[in-house]
Amino acid sequence: MSFSYKPLWKLLIDRDMSKKDLMAYADISKSTMDKMGRGEQVSLEIINRLCNFFDCNVEDILSHCKDEE
């Protein structure tokens, strides 16, 4: 299962926010931000926190990428 957080990074640019700002405002740890930076899975609690913070839907935060066989 592969996911991309490119929509989140674009959202940060659109809102003129840094990753450090997001970590502080949404209470997200550096290790979790590092995981998202590498495209790794994070808990649904983190996704929920991001959606609540940005008042958006899941697809505004991440996108699903088809696994290559």
GINOR-V154285 format. One record per residue. RES is the residue in one letter. D_CENTER is the distance of its C-alpha to the mean C-alpha in whole Angstrom. Layout:
res:RES d_center:D_CENTER
res:RES d_center:D_CENTER
This chain:
res:M d_center:16
res:S d_center:13
res:F d_center:10
res:S d_center:8
res:Y d_center:5
res:K d_center:8
res:P d_center:8
res:L d_center:5
res:W d_center:7
res:K d_center:10
res:L d_center:9
res:L d_center:10
res:I d_center:13
res:D d_center:14
res:R d_center:14
res:D d_center:15
res:M d_center:13
res:S d_center:12
res:K d_center:10
res:K d_center:13
res:D d_center:13
res:L d_center:10
res:M d_center:11
res:A d_center:14
res:Y d_center:13
res:A d_center:11
res:D d_center:13
res:I d_center:10
res:S d_center:12
res:K d_center:12
res:S d_center:13
res:T d_center:9
res:M d_center:8
res:D d_center:10
res:K d_center:9
res:M d_center:6
res:G d_center:8
res:R d_center:11
res:G d_center:9
res:E d_center:10
res:Q d_center:10
res:V d_center:9
res:S d_center:11
res:L d_center:11
res:E d_center:11
res:I d_center:8
res:I d_center:7
res:N d_center:10
res:R d_center:10
res:L d_center:7
res:C d_center:9
res:N d_center:12
res:F d_center:11
res:F d_center:11
res:D d_center:13
res:C d_center:12
res:N d_center:12
res:V d_center:9
res:E d_center:10
res:D d_center:9
res:I d_center:5
res:L d_center:6
res:S d_center:10
res:H d_center:12
res:C d_center:15
res:K d_center:18
res:D d_center:19
res:E d_center:22
res:E d_center:25
